[in-house]
Amino acid sequence: MLKKIFKPKPKYVKFDDQYTTLSAEESALIDVISADIRKEVQSSKGKNKLDYHGRAVHTKGYCALKARFEVLDNLPAEYAQGLYAKPSTHDAVIRFSNAAATVAPDRRLGLAIGLAFKVFDVDGLKLTPDEPNATTMDFALVNAPVFFTSQLKDYAYLSKLAFAFNGYLANGLAGKAKFGFDWLTQYGKEIPQFESFKTLNAFRKLAMVKPKNPWLYEYFSMGAVRHGDYMGKIRVTLTSESIAKINHPDINLLSEDETIRKALITEISEHDLELEVQIQLCRNLKKQPIEDLTQEWKEKEAPFVTVARLTVIRQDVPEDGNFDAMEHLSFTPFRCLEKNRPIGRIQQSRLQAYQASSIERHKGNALKRDEPSSLKQVFDK
């Protein structure tokens, strides 16, 4: 009884800068990954029969939406860190996308959905080396709490397989079997190891998301982030009040080619929606590992705490989802404050990878790569 009354204050694992450093070998692997991403961007135009060069992944954008980001007041000291140190209100822009490296009808792409958003008027230097004075801060999330690998040495070839996934699917069951074989054996070069089955199972979770209105998914950071003095993960999810507002909870991918974009746009044309931005602080490195992205951090062992609100006001969106606005935008989780940076080896690869994709895409499209400083700049181009 006394234990329940005098419940001890939780202890959180302190940030360790070992999670921001890489060996020379790991840096070389990131060069390989980034080169593959540049090739993917270069081929995206012809591969997808587009009249522009798309992103290496999250190639199909659904819509860009205006939003407001509000850091809450009176947060516990452990959560009032970095961006969340004091209450503030900012304009924001959201981009919903499909995580695949392909543009195709929704029924052919799977339901790994990305939610990226950009917060304006954030003071402080950012970690993007070519844009340290940017006044924006980016978040890049996906509707699954795990990633398909934890090792850079595997990421170099697994990312190629992930890029090609939809090509395998086009061949039905035989294609799926071939995909599994190539994944487990490195295209027939290796005997399957335990780690291979573990990563394939994680990829399966990403690829087998069940269909529902994309507003109703929970969206997670791909890995851990520094949270000031501590380390954690991010989740964004609709408030219970907003869940109750959803008028069209179910989707039918076979009903038309653009089911997901229509669901997103229809819902936000009918009412405002509010999402909670939450932090899950690491309490135990064995139960909440920083480097193992295939392992989910269980909420019962490390609860999520709401630190901010992302409000998407009711708005009329054209059928193309504000296509020009969302395609011109670039997102990188390293456009952030040092106290809120991504951490872990796989995460570190994203700095160069996102930058490579954005530079190559803008170069191929003969567009100036220019980070916006306001919502007006995004939507009034």
N, C-alpha and C positions, 0 to 999 in steps of 0.2 A: 504493500500500500504506500509506504513512504517513498519507494522508488518512483511510483507514478506521480506523487505530489512534487517531489524534488527531482524531476527528470533532468539529467545532466545535459549541459549545453553541448550540441554537436561539435566535433572537432573536424576541421577541414584540412586537406593536404595542401601545404604551401607550394606556390609556384616554384619551379626549378628550371633554370635556363638551359639545362641539358637538353630540354625538349625543343630548343630553337637552333641547335647546332647540327651540322652535317659533316661527315667525313668526305675526303676527296673522292672516294669511290661512289658515295651516295650523290655527290654533286655531279659526277660524270653520268650517272643514271638519269638524273633530272635533265641533263642536256639531251639525252636520247629521247626521253618522254616529250620534251618540248619540240624536238625536231619532228617527231611523229604527229604532234598536234598541228604544227605548221603545214605539213603535208595534207592532213585531214581538211584543214581550212581551204587550201588550194584546190582540193578535189571536190569540195562540197558543191560548187556551182554545177559542174557536169554530172556528178553522181545523183544529185537531187533534181536535176533539170530545172534549175533556178536561173533567174537573170541577175543574181548577185551571189557573192561569197558569204556563206553562213558560218556560224560558230562550229568548233570542232565537236562539241557536245552541247546538249540543250539547244539544238539547231532550230527546232520548231518552236517559235514563240506563240503564245496564245493571246496575251494582251498586256498592255501597259496601263496602269491605273494610278490615279492621284490618291495620296494618303496623308495621314498625319501621325507622327511618332511622338509619344509622350513618355518621358522618364518619370516614374512615380516618386512621390514624396515619402519621407519617413521609412525608407528601406533599412533593414538591419545592416549594421556596419559591414558585415562580410559580403553583402550583395551591392552596397553602394560603392562600386569600384569602377574606375575608368569613366567611360561614357555615362555610367549610371550613378556617379558620385553625388550629383545634385539634380533636383527636378528641373526639367526643361521640356520645351515643345518645339518640334521641327516639322517642316514639310518633308514628304517622302514620296518616292515613286516605286511601284511594284512591277516586276515582270514575272508572269507565270509562263512556264515552258515545259516541254517534254524533254526528259533527260537523254533521250536517244541521240545518235549522231546522224539522224535521217529525218527528212521531211516527207511525210506520207499521211494518208488518212488515219485518223485516230485508232481505228480497229487494228491497224498493223504495227502500232508503235509500243504497245504496252502502257502501263500506267505509273511509271516512275516519273513523278511530276516535280518540277523545281519551283520554288518560290524565292526569288531574289528581290531584295529591296535596298534602295539607296536613301540615306538620311542626309538632309541638307543642313548647312550651317553648323557643322561640328568643328569646333576649334581644336588646334593642335596638329603637330606634324603627323603625317601618315607614313606607312611602311612601304608604299609603292615608290621605288627608287626614282622613277621618272616624273612622279607627281607628288612630291612630299608635301607641297603646300595646298593640296586639294582640300576643299572645305566640305567634302562629302565623306560618308562612311558607309561601306557596303556590307550586306549580309547575303550569303548564298546557301540556301537550305534545300533539302529534298525530303519527300514523304516516306522516309525509312530511317530507322535509328542506327543502321549499320552501313558499312561500306564493304566492297567485295574483296579487299585485300589490305594487309597491314605491312607488307614488305615492299620496299622500293624495287628490289631485284625482280619481284614478280609483277609489279605494276607495269613495268616496261612492256611485257608481252600481253598481260591480261587486258590492258587498256586497248590494245589492238583488237583483241577478241571482242571486247565490249563495243568498239566502233562497228564491228562487222556483224553484230548480233542479229539485226533485222534481215541481213542477207541469209543467214542460216535459217531463220524462221520461215523464209519464203519457200523452203524445201520441206516443210511439214515435219513429220516425226523423224524422218531420216536426217533432216537438217539439225534438229534438236540433239539427236544422238551424236552427230558429228561435232557439234559445238561442245558437248560434254566431254567427248574424247579429246578434242584439241585442248580444252581447258585443263583437264587432269594430267595430260601427258606432254604439254608444251609442243603440240602438233606432232605427237608420236615420238618425241626425242627422249622422254623420261618415263620412268615407272611412277605411277601415281603415289603421292605421299599424303600423310594425314592432313597437312596444311592445304593441299590441293582440294581435298574434299570439303574442308572447312570454308575455303574461299568460294567454292562453287555453290555451297549452301547459302552463303551470304548473298551471292549474286542472284540466286533463285528468289530470295526474299525481295530483292529489288525488282526483279522481273515479273513477279507473280502478285503484284498489288491488286487487290480486288476493286472493281469499278464502283465509284460513287461520285457525287458532286465534288469536284476538287476543293471547294471551300471547306469541306468536312474532314479533310486529311489533317494529320499533325505533321509539321515540317521540322526537320532537325538539321543542326550543323553536321557536316560530314565527319568531323572529329572533334577533339577538344580544343578549347581556347583558353588563353590566359584570362583570368578575371581578377585583375589587380594583383593582390597578394596570393590569390588562390587559382585553381584551375577548374574548368567545368565544361558543360555542353549547353547548347542553346536549343530551345523548342519554341515554335510558334503555333498557336492553336486558337480557334475561335472561342470566344467566351460562351458560357452556357446560354446566355440571353441571345446571342447571335445565332447559335445552333438552332434555337427554337424558331428563329425567323426564316430559316431556309425553306423556300417554297417548293423546290424541285430537288429533293435529296438523291434521287436515283438517276442514273444515266444509262442509255442503251447505245453501246458503241457501234452497233449494226444499223442504227436508224439513219445515220447520215455521216458524211466524212468528217465534219467539224463539230462533233458532239461536245467536246470539252470547252472549246472557246465559247460556244453558245451558252453552255451552262454557267460559265463564269460571268459573262456579260449580262445575261438575263437576270441573274440574281442581284448583281450590283446596280442594275437599273431600277430595281424595285425597293431597295432599302439600304441604309447604312449597315456596315458590318464591322465588328470590333474583334481584334485578335490580341491575345496575351503573348507577350515576349517573355520567356521564362529562362532562368538559369538553373542548371543542375550541378551543384558543386561536388567535386570529388571528395569522398570521405575515406576511401580505402583503395589503395592502388591495385590490390588484387581483385577486388570486386568492380572497380571502375578504372581499368587500365587506360593509360594515355595512348600507348602505341598500338594496341590491338583494336583496330576499327571494326573487326568482325564481331566483337562482343558487345552486346547491348548493356548499357548501365540500367539496372532495374530501378524503377521509380520507388519501390518500397524501401530500397536500401539507400537511395540518394534522391530525395524529393525535388521536384521542380518548384521554384519560387518565382512569381511574377514580378518583373522589375520594370516593365514598360508596357504600353498599349500601342497597338498599330491600328488606327481607325481608317477604314476605307469608306469615304462618303458616297452616298448614292450619286451616280453619275451616268450620263448617257455616253456610251462607247460605240464607235462605228463598228460595222461588221468585221472589219479587218483587225480589230483589237488595238487600234492606234499603231499600225504596223511600222511606219517610219520611225516613230518615237522609240519603240522597243528595240528595233534593230540597230539603231544608232547608239544606244546605251551600251556601256561596258561595265561588268561587275567583277570584282575580285575581293575575296575575303581579306586580302592584305591592304586594301584601302581602309585602314583602321588605325586606331591609336595603339601605341605599344602595349598599353595595359589591357587591351582587348584582342590581342593578336592570336591567330591560329598557332597551335603547337603540335609537336609530333613530327616524325620523319615524313610520312605521306603528306601531311598538311604542308610541310615546307616546300614540297614540289609544286604546290599550287601557285606560289608567287610567280615563278617563271612561266608556268604553263598558261595561266590566265593572261599574263602579259603577252606571251607569244601569240595566243589566239586572237587577242584584240588587235595587236599591231598588224598581223597578217591579214585579218579580215578587213580592217580599214584601208590598208594598202591595196588589197585586191579590188575594193569597191571605190577606190579613188576618193575617199572621204577623209577629211581632217579628223584626227583622233583628239577630241576636245572634251574634257570632263565638264559637265554642266555645273553651274553654281546655284540653279534655282529650278523650280517646277516650270516656270515660264519658258526657260530655255529648252526644256525637254519637249514641251507640247506646242510651242509656237514656232518651230523650225519651218 
